[in-house]
Amino acid sequence: MDSKLRLIQQSFNTPYSELVREALDELPDNFTITDPSISGHPIVFASRGFLKMSGYSREEVIGQNGKIFQGPKTNPRTVMEIREAIREERGVEVNLLNYRKDGAPFWMLFHMRPVFGKEDGRVIHFVAVQVPISTKQRRNGGVSLSEDGSGLNEIVFGSCRREVDSDSLLELRRVLSLDSGSKVLDIEETCKAGEFEERRAATAFNNILSVLTHCSELTGRLVCGKRCSVPGPGYVSSSLNISLGRIKQSFVLIDPHLPDMPIVYASDAFLRLTGYDRHEVLGHNFRVLNGVDTDTSTLHQIKESIQTEQACTVRILSYRKDKSSFWNRLHLSPVRNASGKL
């Protein structure tokens, strides 16, 4: 099994019961669920409604991030607004122009909110609900329509702004003008979700959260829609998780200020190398990799390096989760803040 796919499966298998995918698939809404702790902040679940709306298969979407739905007319300021919400671990609701698999643009209300671990207050997932914004058939200054309005509303479905490919619309006007029975009106310049779409998005999120909450109760790893507790020392935010996830090397971050100096971040490459799941190493000391033949003098050298806050490089025999051994060239280096404090 692909290592990233394994991490994605663990993303759901760890906090929720095995019923979660089936229960989410029964919901009629268009939504995706992403995990900021995995490199690239990938989609770990996509609803049937979302797949039908976007034209992608589940296999094409899982493991990807939102970039695959963006196109030349997607507003970068809106994308930055979403990224800022992720960085601040809060909800956001924006009107967004995305693209289907066949390249057709469509407008939607993008409603995203975080899901938190109840015990430690960490962001477990982000849920993004997408509600299409359909154009209205109007006679004055609205969407281009023939007199009977047939067909065209589907063609320009959701394409309400000038960000839509103007060449396509000009060609559409030209074809319609050849039909003597057609009257062409202007394309509406603005497109904004109304109260109906906003209520629909909020209701959808509450339904999704209800499923996630119930399935987390079955595993004892409770989740909630609001931060139920303040993250303790050693907490790594979603934005830092995403930034660190861009680094492809095998590494961990250890907090020397916490009791027993636990691992507070583990890269995907480290998990692939050692065979551990992320929840099996976070909060644990690095000695989890030690085994019967790990050299004690090398361990003492590492301990001295930590105590003196100095870098060191050693060659040490480590052990994977399955107890197989491997030689590990370990480089330990302190990370300091602007004032030089560790």
Secondary structure, 3 states (H helix, E strand, C coil): CCHHHHHHHHHHHCCCCCCHHHHHHCCCCCEEEECCCCCCCCEEEECHHHHHHHCCCHHHHCCCCHHHHCCCCCCHHHHHHHHHHHHHCCCEEEEEEEECCCCCEEEEEEEEEEEEECCCCCEEEEEEEEEECCCCCCCCCCCCCCCCCCCHHHHCCCCCCCCCCHHHHHHHHHHHHCCCCCCCCCCCCCCCCCHHHHHHHHHHHHHHHHHHHHHHHCCCCCEECCCCCCCCCCCCCHHHHHHHHCCCCCCEEECCCCCCCCEEEECHHHHHHHCCCHHHHECCCHHHHCCCCCCHHHHHHHHHHHHHCCCEEEEEEEECCCCCEEEEEEEECCCCCCCCCC
